C-alpha cells in the first residue's frame, strides 16, 4: 500500500465539500451515480443552505497485520448541527 500525497497541500488555502447522503441499499454500490441522478437524500452538508450542517470531521485510519492478512479500519467523528437561517 502506497502513501498518496494530498494534492490540495500545494495551495495556501483550500476547503472540502462534504455531504452525508442517505441511499437505498440497492443503490449503495453505485453511490456516485445515485448522487448524480438525485436518488439520494442529503442528510447534512457543509454548505450554508442545508438544514443540518457538518461543522467538523475527523478521520482515524488504522492498519493491522495478522498471520493471514492485513486489516484496515476507518473511524469518522462527524459534528453536525442544525442550521440557523435568518
PDB file with SEQRES, HELIX, SHEET and CRYST1 records, atoms N, CA, C and O in Angstrom:
SEQRES   1 A   86  UNK UNK UNK UNK UNK UNK UNK UNK UNK UNK UNK UNK UNK          
SEQRES   2 A   86  UNK UNK UNK UNK UNK UNK UNK UNK UNK UNK UNK UNK UNK          
SEQRES   3 A   86  UNK UNK UNK UNK UNK UNK UNK UNK UNK UNK UNK UNK UNK          
SEQRES   4 A   86  UNK UNK UNK UNK UNK UNK UNK UNK UNK UNK UNK UNK UNK          
SEQRES   5 A   86  UNK UNK UNK UNK UNK UNK UNK UNK UNK UNK UNK UNK UNK          
SEQRES   6 A   86  UNK UNK UNK UNK UNK UNK UNK UNK UNK UNK UNK UNK UNK          
SEQRES   7 A   86  UNK UNK UNK UNK UNK UNK UNK UNK                              
HELIX    1 AA1 UNK A    7  UNK A   10  5                                   4    
HELIX    2 AA2 UNK A   25  UNK A   30  5                                   6    
HELIX    3 AA3 UNK A   31  UNK A   36  1                                   6    
SHEET    1 AA1 4 UNK A  19  UNK A  23  0                                        
SHEET    2 AA1 4 UNK A  40  UNK A  45 -1                                        
SHEET    3 AA1 4 UNK A  52  UNK A  65  1                                        
SHEET    4 AA1 4 UNK A  70  UNK A  82 -1                                        
CRYST1    1.000    1.000    1.000  90.00  90.00  90.00 P 1           1          
ATOM      1  N   UNK A   1       0.848  -1.169   0.000  1.00  0.00           N  
ATOM      2  CA  UNK A   1       0.000   0.000   0.000  1.00  0.00           C  
ATOM      3  C   UNK A   1       0.891   1.228   0.000  1.00  0.00           C  
ATOM      4  O   UNK A   1       1.784   1.350   0.839  1.00  0.00           O  
ATOM      5  N   UNK A   2       0.659   2.126  -0.924  1.00  0.00           N  
ATOM      6  CA  UNK A   2       1.488   3.317  -1.057  1.00  0.00           C  
ATOM      7  C   UNK A   2       0.794   4.534  -0.452  1.00  0.00           C  
ATOM      8  O   UNK A   2      -0.431   4.653  -0.481  1.00  0.00           O  
ATOM      9  N   UNK A   3       1.598   5.422   0.088  1.00  0.00           N  
ATOM     10  CA  UNK A   3       1.088   6.675   0.627  1.00  0.00           C  
ATOM     11  C   UNK A   3       0.881   7.652  -0.523  1.00  0.00           C  
ATOM     12  O   UNK A   3       1.783   7.846  -1.338  1.00  0.00           O  
ATOM     13  N   UNK A   4      -0.279   8.261  -0.599  1.00  0.00           N  
ATOM     14  CA  UNK A   4      -0.563   9.244  -1.635  1.00  0.00           C  
ATOM     15  C   UNK A   4      -0.627  10.628  -1.011  1.00  0.00           C  
ATOM     16  O   UNK A   4      -1.358  10.841  -0.044  1.00  0.00           O  
ATOM     17  N   UNK A   5       0.113  11.547  -1.543  1.00  0.00           N  
ATOM     18  CA  UNK A   5       0.123  12.926  -1.071  1.00  0.00           C  
ATOM     19  C   UNK A   5      -1.215  13.584  -1.392  1.00  0.00           C  
ATOM     20  O   UNK A   5      -1.772  13.366  -2.468  1.00  0.00           O  
ATOM     21  N   UNK A   6      -1.729  14.383  -0.468  1.00  0.00           N  
ATOM     22  CA  UNK A   6      -2.952  15.149  -0.710  1.00  0.00           C  
ATOM     23  C   UNK A   6      -2.615  16.278  -1.673  1.00  0.00           C  
ATOM     24  O   UNK A   6      -1.822  17.158  -1.336  1.00  0.00           O  
ATOM     25  N   UNK A   7      -3.198  16.269  -2.858  1.00  0.00           N  
ATOM     26  CA  UNK A   7      -2.869  17.262  -3.885  1.00  0.00           C  
ATOM     27  C   UNK A   7      -3.266  18.677  -3.483  1.00  0.00           C  
ATOM     28  O   UNK A   7      -2.786  19.641  -4.079  1.00  0.00           O  
ATOM     29  N   UNK A   8      -4.133  18.819  -2.486  1.00  0.00           N  
ATOM     30  CA  UNK A   8      -4.530  20.154  -2.028  1.00  0.00           C  
ATOM     31  C   UNK A   8      -3.464  20.810  -1.161  1.00  0.00           C  
ATOM     32  O   UNK A   8      -3.529  22.015  -0.919  1.00  0.00           O  
ATOM     33  N   UNK A   9      -2.487  20.047  -0.689  1.00  0.00           N  
ATOM     34  CA  UNK A   9      -1.442  20.608   0.167  1.00  0.00           C  
ATOM     35  C   UNK A   9      -0.598  21.669  -0.535  1.00  0.00           C  
ATOM     36  O   UNK A   9       0.072  22.452   0.139  1.00  0.00           O  
ATOM     37  N   UNK A  10      -0.610  21.718  -1.850  1.00  0.00           N  
ATOM     38  CA  UNK A  10       0.190  22.699  -2.577  1.00  0.00           C  
ATOM     39  C   UNK A  10      -0.420  24.103  -2.553  1.00  0.00           C  
ATOM     40  O   UNK A  10       0.224  25.067  -2.969  1.00  0.00           O  
ATOM     41  N   UNK A  11      -1.641  24.219  -2.076  1.00  0.00           N  
ATOM     42  CA  UNK A  11      -2.323  25.512  -2.022  1.00  0.00           C  
ATOM     43  C   UNK A  11      -2.264  26.104  -0.617  1.00  0.00           C  
ATOM     44  O   UNK A  11      -2.244  25.376   0.376  1.00  0.00           O  
ATOM     45  N   UNK A  12      -2.238  27.452  -0.548  1.00  0.00           N  
ATOM     46  CA  UNK A  12      -2.231  28.130   0.747  1.00  0.00           C  
ATOM     47  C   UNK A  12      -3.534  27.915   1.497  1.00  0.00           C  
ATOM     48  O   UNK A  12      -3.542  27.791   2.722  1.00  0.00           O  
ATOM     49  N   UNK A  13      -4.623  27.872   0.765  1.00  0.00           N  
ATOM     50  CA  UNK A  13      -5.938  27.733   1.388  1.00  0.00           C  
ATOM     51  C   UNK A  13      -6.807  26.837   0.518  1.00  0.00           C  
ATOM     52  O   UNK A  13      -6.786  26.952  -0.707  1.00  0.00           O  
ATOM     53  N   UNK A  14      -7.562  25.955   1.136  1.00  0.00           N  
ATOM     54  CA  UNK A  14      -8.479  25.088   0.408  1.00  0.00           C  
ATOM     55  C   UNK A  14      -9.580  24.647   1.346  1.00  0.00           C  
ATOM     56  O   UNK A  14      -9.461  24.776   2.565  1.00  0.00           O  
ATOM     57  N   UNK A  15     -10.646  24.129   0.778  1.00  0.00           N  
ATOM     58  CA  UNK A  15     -11.729  23.589   1.597  1.00  0.00           C  
ATOM     59  C   UNK A  15     -12.286  22.356   0.903  1.00  0.00           C  
ATOM     60  O   UNK A  15     -12.132  22.175  -0.305  1.00  0.00           O  
ATOM     61  N   UNK A  16     -12.931  21.523   1.689  1.00  0.00           N  
ATOM     62  CA  UNK A  16     -13.551  20.313   1.180  1.00  0.00           C  
ATOM     63  C   UNK A  16     -15.056  20.538   1.058  1.00  0.00           C  
ATOM     64  O   UNK A  16     -15.638  21.322   1.808  1.00  0.00           O  
ATOM     65  N   UNK A  17     -15.668  19.857   0.126  1.00  0.00           N  
ATOM     66  CA  UNK A  17     -17.117  19.845   0.018  1.00  0.00           C  
ATOM     67  C   UNK A  17     -17.577  18.507   0.580  1.00  0.00           C  
ATOM     68  O   UNK A  17     -17.333  17.457  -0.014  1.00  0.00           O  
ATOM     69  N   UNK A  18     -18.245  18.552   1.729  1.00  0.00           N  
ATOM     70  CA  UNK A  18     -18.665  17.338   2.414  1.00  0.00           C  
ATOM     71  C   UNK A  18     -20.179  17.223   2.406  1.00  0.00           C  
ATOM     72  O   UNK A  18     -20.886  18.218   2.565  1.00  0.00           O  
ATOM     73  N   UNK A  19     -20.671  16.010   2.222  1.00  0.00           N  
ATOM     74  CA  UNK A  19     -22.111  15.768   2.286  1.00  0.00           C  
ATOM     75  C   UNK A  19     -22.349  14.356   2.807  1.00  0.00           C  
ATOM     76  O   UNK A  19     -21.617  13.424   2.474  1.00  0.00           O  
ATOM     77  N   UNK A  20     -23.379  14.217   3.627  1.00  0.00           N  
ATOM     78  CA  UNK A  20     -23.791  12.934   4.162  1.00  0.00           C  
ATOM     79  C   UNK A  20     -25.114  12.578   3.497  1.00  0.00           C  
ATOM     80  O   UNK A  20     -26.118  13.261   3.700  1.00  0.00           O  
ATOM     81  N   UNK A  21     -25.116  11.503   2.698  1.00  0.00           N  
ATOM     82  CA  UNK A  21     -26.289  11.105   1.927  1.00  0.00           C  
ATOM     83  C   UNK A  21     -26.927   9.853   2.503  1.00  0.00           C  
ATOM     84  O   UNK A  21     -26.235   8.985   3.037  1.00  0.00           O  
ATOM     85  N   UNK A  22     -28.243   9.760   2.394  1.00  0.00           N  
ATOM     86  CA  UNK A  22     -28.963   8.527   2.689  1.00  0.00           C  
ATOM     87  C   UNK A  22     -29.334   7.926   1.333  1.00  0.00           C  
ATOM     88  O   UNK A  22     -29.839   8.624   0.453  1.00  0.00           O  
ATOM     89  N   UNK A  23     -29.082   6.636   1.174  1.00  0.00           N  
ATOM     90  CA  UNK A  23     -29.302   5.977  -0.103  1.00  0.00           C  
ATOM     91  C   UNK A  23     -29.953   4.617   0.135  1.00  0.00           C  
ATOM     92  O   UNK A  23     -29.699   3.969   1.150  1.00  0.00           O  
ATOM     93  N   UNK A  24     -30.785   4.194  -0.800  1.00  0.00           N  
ATOM     94  CA  UNK A  24     -31.404   2.874  -0.723  1.00  0.00           C  
ATOM     95  C   UNK A  24     -30.304   1.817  -0.847  1.00  0.00           C  
ATOM     96  O   UNK A  24     -29.379   1.992  -1.641  1.00  0.00           O  
ATOM     97  N   UNK A  25     -30.382   0.735  -0.089  1.00  0.00           N  
ATOM     98  CA  UNK A  25     -29.333  -0.292  -0.143  1.00  0.00           C  
ATOM     99  C   UNK A  25     -29.051  -0.816  -1.555  1.00  0.00           C  
ATOM    100  O   UNK A  25     -27.918  -1.192  -1.853  1.00  0.00           O  
ATOM    101  N   UNK A  26     -30.051  -0.845  -2.418  1.00  0.00           N  
ATOM    102  CA  UNK A  26     -29.828  -1.320  -3.789  1.00  0.00           C  
ATOM    103  C   UNK A  26     -28.920  -0.393  -4.579  1.00  0.00           C  
ATOM    104  O   UNK A  26     -28.296  -0.825  -5.549  1.00  0.00           O  
ATOM    105  N   UNK A  27     -28.831   0.882  -4.183  1.00  0.00           N  
ATOM    106  CA  UNK A  27     -28.016   1.864  -4.898  1.00  0.00           C  
ATOM    107  C   UNK A  27     -26.675   2.125  -4.238  1.00  0.00           C  
ATOM    108  O   UNK A  27     -25.880   2.915  -4.747  1.00  0.00           O  
ATOM    109  N   UNK A  28     -26.413   1.479  -3.121  1.00  0.00           N  
ATOM    110  CA  UNK A  28     -25.188   1.755  -2.371  1.00  0.00           C  
ATOM    111  C   UNK A  28     -23.924   1.415  -3.160  1.00  0.00           C  
ATOM    112  O   UNK A  28     -22.909   2.094  -3.004  1.00  0.00           O  
ATOM    113  N   UNK A  29     -23.960   0.398  -3.991  1.00  0.00           N  
ATOM    114  CA  UNK A  29     -22.798   0.013  -4.786  1.00  0.00           C  
ATOM    115  C   UNK A  29     -22.479   1.002  -5.886  1.00  0.00           C  
ATOM    116  O   UNK A  29     -21.349   1.044  -6.372  1.00  0.00           O  
ATOM    117  N   UNK A  30     -23.447   1.792  -6.285  1.00  0.00           N  
ATOM    118  CA  UNK A  30     -23.272   2.796  -7.332  1.00  0.00           C  
ATOM    119  C   UNK A  30     -23.592   4.173  -6.760  1.00  0.00           C  
ATOM    120  O   UNK A  30     -24.416   4.905  -7.308  1.00  0.00           O  
ATOM    121  N   UNK A  31     -22.935   4.516  -5.659  1.00  0.00           N  
ATOM    122  CA  UNK A  31     -23.264   5.740  -4.930  1.00  0.00           C  
ATOM    123  C   UNK A  31     -23.076   7.005  -5.765  1.00  0.00           C  
ATOM    124  O   UNK A  31     -23.929   7.892  -5.732  1.00  0.00           O  
ATOM    125  N   UNK A  32     -21.984   7.104  -6.509  1.00  0.00           N  
ATOM    126  CA  UNK A  32     -21.752   8.298  -7.328  1.00  0.00           C  
ATOM    127  C   UNK A  32     -22.878   8.502  -8.341  1.00  0.00           C  
ATOM    128  O   UNK A  32     -23.331   9.628  -8.545  1.00  0.00           O  
ATOM    129  N   UNK A  33     -23.327   7.429  -8.971  1.00  0.00           N  
ATOM    130  CA  UNK A  33     -24.420   7.529  -9.948  1.00  0.00           C  
ATOM    131  C   UNK A  33     -25.725   7.903  -9.253  1.00  0.00           C  
ATOM    132  O   UNK A  33     -26.507   8.691  -9.785  1.00  0.00           O  
ATOM    133  N   UNK A  34     -25.966   7.343  -8.068  1.00  0.00           N  
ATOM    134  CA  UNK A  34     -27.193   7.660  -7.327  1.00  0.00           C  
ATOM    135  C   UNK A  34     -27.223   9.141  -6.942  1.00  0.00           C  
ATOM    136  O   UNK A  34     -28.270   9.783  -7.023  1.00  0.00           O  
ATOM    137  N   UNK A  35     -26.073   9.684  -6.524  1.00  0.00           N  
ATOM    138  CA  UNK A  35     -26.000  11.111  -6.193  1.00  0.00           C  
ATOM    139  C   UNK A  35     -26.235  11.954  -7.432  1.00  0.00           C  
ATOM    140  O   UNK A  35     -26.998  12.919  -7.388  1.00  0.00           O  
ATOM    141  N   UNK A  36     -25.589  11.601  -8.540  1.00  0.00           N  
ATOM    142  CA  UNK A  36     -25.729  12.361  -9.785  1.00  0.00           C  
ATOM    143  C   UNK A  36     -27.161  12.338 -10.310  1.00  0.00           C  
ATOM    144  O   UNK A  36     -27.615  13.314 -10.909  1.00  0.00           O  
ATOM    145  N   UNK A  37     -27.880  11.232 -10.092  1.00  0.00           N  
ATOM    146  CA  UNK A  37     -29.247  11.101 -10.591  1.00  0.00           C  
ATOM    147  C   UNK A  37     -30.305  11.547  -9.581  1.00  0.00           C  
ATOM    148  O   UNK A  37     -31.502  11.386  -9.822  1.00  0.00           O  
ATOM    149  N   UNK A  38     -29.867  12.107  -8.453  1.00  0.00           N  
ATOM    150  CA  UNK A  38     -30.809  12.589  -7.450  1.00  0.00           C  
ATOM    151  C   UNK A  38     -31.555  11.494  -6.711  1.00  0.00           C  
ATOM    152  O   UNK A  38     -32.671  11.710  -6.239  1.00  0.00           O  
ATOM    153  N   UNK A  39     -30.947  10.317  -6.607  1.00  0.00           N  
ATOM    154  CA  UNK A  39     -31.600   9.190  -5.940  1.00  0.00           C  
ATOM    155  C   UNK A  39     -31.130   9.023  -4.493  1.00  0.00           C  
ATOM    156  O   UNK A  39     -31.224   7.933  -3.928  1.00  0.00           O  
ATOM    157  N   UNK A  40     -30.630  10.098  -3.904  1.00  0.00           N  
ATOM    158  CA  UNK A  40     -30.239  10.086  -2.502  1.00  0.00           C  
ATOM    159  C   UNK A  40     -30.933  11.242  -1.796  1.00  0.00           C  
ATOM    160  O   UNK A  40     -31.459  12.154  -2.432  1.00  0.00           O  
ATOM    161  N   UNK A  41     -30.923  11.185  -0.488  1.00  0.00           N  
ATOM    162  CA  UNK A  41     -31.417  12.295   0.322  1.00  0.00           C  
ATOM    163  C   UNK A  41     -30.210  12.863   1.059  1.00  0.00           C  
ATOM    164  O   UNK A  41     -29.507  12.129   1.754  1.00  0.00           O  
ATOM    165  N   UNK A  42     -29.968  14.156   0.914  1.00  0.00           N  
ATOM    166  CA  UNK A  42     -28.855  14.798   1.611  1.00  0.00           C  
ATOM    167  C   UNK A  42     -29.274  15.014   3.061  1.00  0.00           C  
ATOM    168  O   UNK A  42     -30.196  15.777   3.349  1.00  0.00           O  
ATOM    169  N   UNK A  43     -28.584  14.332   3.963  1.00  0.00           N  
ATOM    170  CA  UNK A  43     -28.883  14.455   5.389  1.00  0.00           C  
ATOM    171  C   UNK A  43     -28.219  15.693   5.986  1.00  0.00           C  
ATOM    172  O   UNK A  43     -28.811  16.385   6.814  1.00  0.00           O  
ATOM    173  N   UNK A  44     -26.978  15.968   5.559  1.00  0.00           N  
ATOM    174  CA  UNK A  44     -26.232  17.124   6.054  1.00  0.00           C  
ATOM    175  C   UNK A  44     -25.109  17.418   5.082  1.00  0.00           C  
ATOM    176  O   UNK A  44     -24.629  16.524   4.385  1.00  0.00           O  
ATOM    177  N   UNK A  45     -24.689  18.672   5.036  1.00  0.00           N  
ATOM    178  CA  UNK A  45     -23.511  19.041   4.247  1.00  0.00           C  
ATOM    179  C   UNK A  45     -22.843  20.248   4.883  1.00  0.00           C  
ATOM    180  O   UNK A  45     -23.291  20.738   5.920  1.00  0.00           O  
ATOM    181  N   UNK A  46     -21.774  20.727   4.266  1.00  0.00           N  
ATOM    182  CA  UNK A  46     -21.065  21.854   4.850  1.00  0.00           C  
ATOM    183  C   UNK A  46     -21.384  23.164   4.142  1.00  0.00           C  
ATOM    184  O   UNK A  46     -20.609  24.116   4.239  1.00  0.00           O  
ATOM    185  N   UNK A  47     -22.502  23.233   3.437  1.00  0.00           N  
ATOM    186  CA  UNK A  47     -22.931  24.488   2.816  1.00  0.00           C  
ATOM    187  C   UNK A  47     -23.781  25.276   3.801  1.00  0.00           C  
ATOM    188  O   UNK A  47     -24.124  24.780   4.873  1.00  0.00           O  
ATOM    189  N   UNK A  48     -24.104  26.459   3.446  1.00  0.00           N  
ATOM    190  CA  UNK A  48     -24.924  27.310   4.309  1.00  0.00           C  
ATOM    191  C   UNK A  48     -26.408  27.171   4.005  1.00  0.00           C  
ATOM    192  O   UNK A  48     -27.229  27.822   4.652  1.00  0.00           O  
ATOM    193  N   UNK A  49     -26.769  26.339   3.038  1.00  0.00           N  
ATOM    194  CA  UNK A  49     -28.159  26.261   2.595  1.00  0.00           C  
ATOM    195  C   UNK A  49     -28.891  24.998   3.036  1.00  0.00           C  
ATOM    196  O   UNK A  49     -30.081  24.855   2.752  1.00  0.00           O  
ATOM    197  N   UNK A  50     -28.222  24.094   3.711  1.00  0.00           N  
ATOM    198  CA  UNK A  50     -28.888  22.868   4.127  1.00  0.00           C  
ATOM    199  C   UNK A  50     -29.481  23.023   5.525  1.00  0.00           C  
ATOM    200  O   UNK A  50     -29.159  23.967   6.247  1.00  0.00           O  
ATOM    201  N   UNK A  51     -30.339  22.100   5.892  1.00  0.00           N  
ATOM    202  CA  UNK A  51     -30.978  22.141   7.208  1.00  0.00           C  
ATOM    203  C   UNK A  51     -30.012  21.758   8.322  1.00  0.00           C  
ATOM    204  O   UNK A  51     -30.054  22.328   9.413  1.00  0.00           O  
ATOM    205  N   UNK A  52     -29.142  20.789   8.044  1.00  0.00           N  
ATOM    206  CA  UNK A  52     -28.133  20.370   9.009  1.00  0.00           C  
ATOM    207  C   UNK A  52     -26.758  20.567   8.386  1.00  0.00           C  
ATOM    208  O   UNK A  52     -26.530  20.205   7.232  1.00  0.00           O  
ATOM    209  N   UNK A  53     -25.857  21.138   9.153  1.00  0.00           N  
ATOM    210  CA  UNK A  53     -24.523  21.450   8.654  1.00  0.00           C  
ATOM    211  C   UNK A  53     -23.468  20.577   9.313  1.00  0.00           C  
ATOM    212  O   UNK A  53     -23.528  20.300  10.511  1.00  0.00           O  
ATOM    213  N   UNK A  54     -22.503  20.149   8.510  1.00  0.00           N  
ATOM    214  CA  UNK A  54     -21.334  19.440   9.011  1.00  0.00           C  
ATOM    215  C   UNK A  54     -20.318  20.512   9.391  1.00  0.00           C  
ATOM    216  O   UNK A  54     -19.859  21.274   8.541  1.00  0.00           O  
ATOM    217  N   UNK A  55     -19.976  20.561  10.666  1.00  0.00           N  
ATOM    218  CA  UNK A  55     -19.049  21.601  11.111  1.00  0.00           C  
ATOM    219  C   UNK A  55     -17.628  21.081  11.297  1.00  0.00           C  
ATOM    220  O   UNK A  55     -16.674  21.859  11.265  1.00  0.00           O  
ATOM    221  N   UNK A  56     -17.479  19.763  11.492  1.00  0.00           N  
ATOM    222  CA  UNK A  56     -16.145  19.228  11.743  1.00  0.00           C  
ATOM    223  C   UNK A  56     -16.140  17.729  11.427  1.00  0.00           C  
ATOM    224  O   UNK A  56     -17.099  17.021  11.732  1.00  0.00           O  
ATOM    225  N   UNK A  57     -15.058  17.258  10.817  1.00  0.00           N  
ATOM    226  CA  UNK A  57     -14.896  15.831  10.516  1.00  0.00           C  
ATOM    227  C   UNK A  57     -13.476  15.427  10.879  1.00  0.00           C  
ATOM    228  O   UNK A  57     -12.513  16.108  10.530  1.00  0.00           O  
ATOM    229  N   UNK A  58     -13.363  14.313  11.581  1.00  0.00           N  
ATOM    230  CA  UNK A  58     -12.055  13.749  11.887  1.00  0.00           C  
ATOM    231  C   UNK A  58     -12.063  12.286  11.453  1.00  0.00           C  
ATOM    232  O   UNK A  58     -12.969  11.533  11.807  1.00  0.00           O  
ATOM    233  N   UNK A  59     -11.049  11.889  10.684  1.00  0.00           N  
ATOM    234  CA  UNK A  59     -10.926  10.504  10.236  1.00  0.00           C  
ATOM    235  C   UNK A  59      -9.730   9.863  10.919  1.00  0.00           C  
ATOM    236  O   UNK A  59      -8.632  10.420  10.929  1.00  0.00           O  
ATOM    237  N   UNK A  60      -9.954   8.690  11.490  1.00  0.00           N  
ATOM    238  CA  UNK A  60      -8.877   7.906  12.079  1.00  0.00           C  
ATOM    239  C   UNK A  60      -8.754   6.627  11.270  1.00  0.00           C  
ATOM    240  O   UNK A  60      -9.711   5.863  11.153  1.00  0.00           O  
ATOM    241  N   UNK A  61      -7.582   6.399  10.718  1.00  0.00           N  
ATOM    242  CA  UNK A  61      -7.320   5.235   9.875  1.00  0.00           C  
ATOM    243  C   UNK A  61      -6.345   4.325  10.603  1.00  0.00           C  
ATOM    244  O   UNK A  61      -5.295   4.773  11.063  1.00  0.00           O  
ATOM    245  N   UNK A  62      -6.689   3.055  10.707  1.00  0.00           N  
ATOM    246  CA  UNK A  62      -5.830   2.104  11.408  1.00  0.00           C  
ATOM    247  C   UNK A  62      -5.483   0.942  10.497  1.00  0.00           C  
ATOM    248  O   UNK A  62      -6.319   0.453   9.737  1.00  0.00           O  
ATOM    249  N   UNK A  63      -4.249   0.515  10.586  1.00  0.00           N  
ATOM    250  CA  UNK A  63      -3.768  -0.637   9.827  1.00  0.00           C  
ATOM    251  C   UNK A  63      -3.295  -1.685  10.823  1.00  0.00           C  
ATOM    252  O   UNK A  63      -2.563  -1.373  11.763  1.00  0.00           O  
ATOM    253  N   UNK A  64      -3.711  -2.914  10.618  1.00  0.00           N  
ATOM    254  CA  UNK A  64      -3.264  -4.009  11.471  1.00  0.00           C  
ATOM    255  C   UNK A  64      -2.763  -5.159  10.617  1.00  0.00           C  
ATOM    256  O   UNK A  64      -3.180  -5.320   9.470  1.00  0.00           O  
ATOM    257  N   UNK A  65      -1.883  -5.943  11.170  1.00  0.00           N  
ATOM    258  CA  UNK A  65      -1.331  -7.068  10.423  1.00  0.00           C  
ATOM    259  C   UNK A  65      -1.481  -8.334  11.250  1.00  0.00           C  
ATOM    260  O   UNK A  65      -1.118  -8.375  12.425  1.00  0.00           O  
ATOM    261  N   UNK A  66      -2.017  -9.353  10.619  1.00  0.00           N  
ATOM    262  CA  UNK A  66      -2.158 -10.645  11.278  1.00  0.00           C  
ATOM    263  C   UNK A  66      -1.336 -11.689  10.549  1.00  0.00           C  
ATOM    264  O   UNK A  66      -0.590 -11.367   9.625  1.00  0.00           O  
ATOM    265  N   UNK A  67      -1.473 -12.942  10.964  1.00  0.00           N  
ATOM    266  CA  UNK A  67      -0.720 -14.015  10.319  1.00  0.00           C  
ATOM    267  C   UNK A  67      -1.253 -14.315   8.923  1.00  0.00           C  
ATOM    268  O   UNK A  67      -0.525 -14.834   8.078  1.00  0.00           O  
ATOM    269  N   UNK A  68      -2.514 -13.991   8.680  1.00  0.00           N  
ATOM    270  CA  UNK A  68      -3.126 -14.350   7.406  1.00  0.00           C  
ATOM    271  C   UNK A  68      -3.214 -13.155   6.461  1.00  0.00           C  
ATOM    272  O   UNK A  68      -2.928 -13.288   5.272  1.00  0.00           O  
ATOM    273  N   UNK A  69      -3.609 -11.982   6.978  1.00  0.00           N  
ATOM    274  CA  UNK A  69      -3.802 -10.839   6.081  1.00  0.00           C  
ATOM    275  C   UNK A  69      -3.718  -9.525   6.857  1.00  0.00           C  
ATOM    276  O   UNK A  69      -3.726  -9.493   8.087  1.00  0.00           O  
ATOM    277  N   UNK A  70      -3.638  -8.459   6.091  1.00  0.00           N  
ATOM    278  CA  UNK A  70      -3.668  -7.119   6.673  1.00  0.00           C  
ATOM    279  C   UNK A  70      -5.111  -6.700   6.895  1.00  0.00           C  
ATOM    280  O   UNK A  70      -6.007  -7.126   6.167  1.00  0.00           O  
ATOM    281  N   UNK A  71      -5.330  -5.878   7.883  1.00  0.00           N  
ATOM    282  CA  UNK A  71      -6.664  -5.356   8.141  1.00  0.00           C  
ATOM    283  C   UNK A  71      -6.609  -3.840   8.151  1.00  0.00           C  
ATOM    284  O   UNK A  71      -5.605  -3.245   8.541  1.00  0.00           O  
ATOM    285  N   UNK A  72      -7.687  -3.231   7.723  1.00  0.00           N  
ATOM    286  CA  UNK A  72      -7.771  -1.784   7.656  1.00  0.00           C  
ATOM    287  C   UNK A  72      -9.082  -1.348   8.297  1.00  0.00           C  
ATOM    288  O   UNK A  72     -10.095  -2.041   8.200  1.00  0.00           O  
ATOM    289  N   UNK A  73      -9.053  -0.222   8.935  1.00  0.00           N  
ATOM    290  CA  UNK A  73     -10.269   0.289   9.541  1.00  0.00           C  
ATOM    291  C   UNK A  73     -10.305   1.807   9.495  1.00  0.00           C  
ATOM    292  O   UNK A  73      -9.280   2.469   9.662  1.00  0.00           O  
ATOM    293  N   UNK A  74     -11.472   2.344   9.270  1.00  0.00           N  
ATOM    294  CA  UNK A  74     -11.697   3.782   9.298  1.00  0.00           C  
ATOM    295  C   UNK A  74     -12.733   4.101  10.354  1.00  0.00           C  
ATOM    296  O   UNK A  74     -13.731   3.395  10.495  1.00  0.00           O  
ATOM    297  N   UNK A  75     -12.493   5.154  11.084  1.00  0.00           N  
ATOM    298  CA  UNK A  75     -13.483   5.659  12.017  1.00  0.00           C  
ATOM    299  C   UNK A  75     -13.626   7.156  11.754  1.00  0.00           C  
ATOM    300  O   UNK A  75     -12.635   7.883  11.675  1.00  0.00           O  
ATOM    301  N   UNK A  76     -14.857   7.596  11.621  1.00  0.00           N  
ATOM    302  CA  UNK A  76     -15.116   9.011  11.393  1.00  0.00           C  
ATOM    303  C   UNK A  76     -15.870   9.587  12.580  1.00  0.00           C  
ATOM    304  O   UNK A  76     -16.815   8.977  13.081  1.00  0.00           O  
ATOM    305  N   UNK A  77     -15.455  10.745  13.021  1.00  0.00           N  
ATOM    306  CA  UNK A  77     -16.188  11.520  14.010  1.00  0.00           C  
ATOM    307  C   UNK A  77     -16.696  12.761  13.287  1.00  0.00           C  
ATOM    308  O   UNK A  77     -15.907  13.578  12.811  1.00  0.00           O  
ATOM    309  N   UNK A  78     -18.012  12.897  13.207  1.00  0.00           N  
ATOM    310  CA  UNK A  78     -18.621  13.993  12.450  1.00  0.00           C  
ATOM    311  C   UNK A  78     -19.483  14.821  13.391  1.00  0.00           C  
ATOM    312  O   UNK A  78     -20.355  14.291  14.079  1.00  0.00           O  
ATOM    313  N   UNK A  79     -19.230  16.129  13.414  1.00  0.00           N  
ATOM    314  CA  UNK A  79     -20.056  17.040  14.213  1.00  0.00           C  
ATOM    315  C   UNK A  79     -21.084  17.696  13.297  1.00  0.00           C  
ATOM    316  O   UNK A  79     -20.729  18.329  12.302  1.00  0.00           O  
ATOM    317  N   UNK A  80     -22.340  17.540  13.636  1.00  0.00           N  
ATOM    318  CA  UNK A  80     -23.446  18.070  12.837  1.00  0.00           C  
ATOM    319  C   UNK A  80     -24.298  18.961  13.741  1.00  0.00           C  
ATOM    320  O   UNK A  80     -24.608  18.600  14.876  1.00  0.00           O  
ATOM    321  N   UNK A  81     -24.668  20.121  13.220  1.00  0.00           N  
ATOM    322  CA  UNK A  81     -25.553  20.984  13.987  1.00  0.00           C  
ATOM    323  C   UNK A  81     -26.665  21.513  13.084  1.00  0.00           C  
ATOM    324  O   UNK A  81     -26.514  21.586  11.865  1.00  0.00           O  
ATOM    325  N   UNK A  82     -27.762  21.871  13.695  1.00  0.00           N  
ATOM    326  CA  UNK A  82     -28.897  22.391  12.950  1.00  0.00           C  
ATOM    327  C   UNK A  82     -28.580  23.804  12.494  1.00  0.00           C  
ATOM    328  O   UNK A  82     -28.117  24.632  13.278  1.00  0.00           O  
ATOM    329  N   UNK A  83     -28.834  24.070  11.223  1.00  0.00           N  
ATOM    330  CA  UNK A  83     -28.556  25.389  10.659  1.00  0.00           C  
ATOM    331  C   UNK A  83     -29.534  26.405  11.202  1.00  0.00           C  
ATOM    332  O   UNK A  83     -30.699  26.094  11.451  1.00  0.00           O  
ATOM    333  N   UNK A  84     -29.055  27.614  11.383  1.00  0.00           N  
ATOM    334  CA  UNK A  84     -29.891  28.715  11.833  1.00  0.00           C  
ATOM    335  C   UNK A  84     -30.014  29.700  10.685  1.00  0.00           C  
ATOM    336  O   UNK A  84     -29.082  30.452  10.398  1.00  0.00           O  
ATOM    337  N   UNK A  85     -31.161  29.694  10.032  1.00  0.00           N  
ATOM    338  CA  UNK A  85     -31.394  30.609   8.919  1.00  0.00           C  
ATOM    339  C   UNK A  85     -32.089  31.849   9.440  1.00  0.00           C  
ATOM    340  O   UNK A  85     -33.047  31.765  10.209  1.00  0.00           O  
ATOM    341  N   UNK A  86     -31.604  32.983   9.022  1.00  0.00           N  
ATOM    342  CA  UNK A  86     -32.186  34.242   9.481  1.00  0.00           C  
ATOM    343  C   UNK A  86     -33.079  34.846   8.438  1.00  0.00           C  
ATOM    344  O   UNK A  86     -33.652  35.913   8.659  1.00  0.00           O  
TER     345      UNK A  86                                                      
END                                                                             
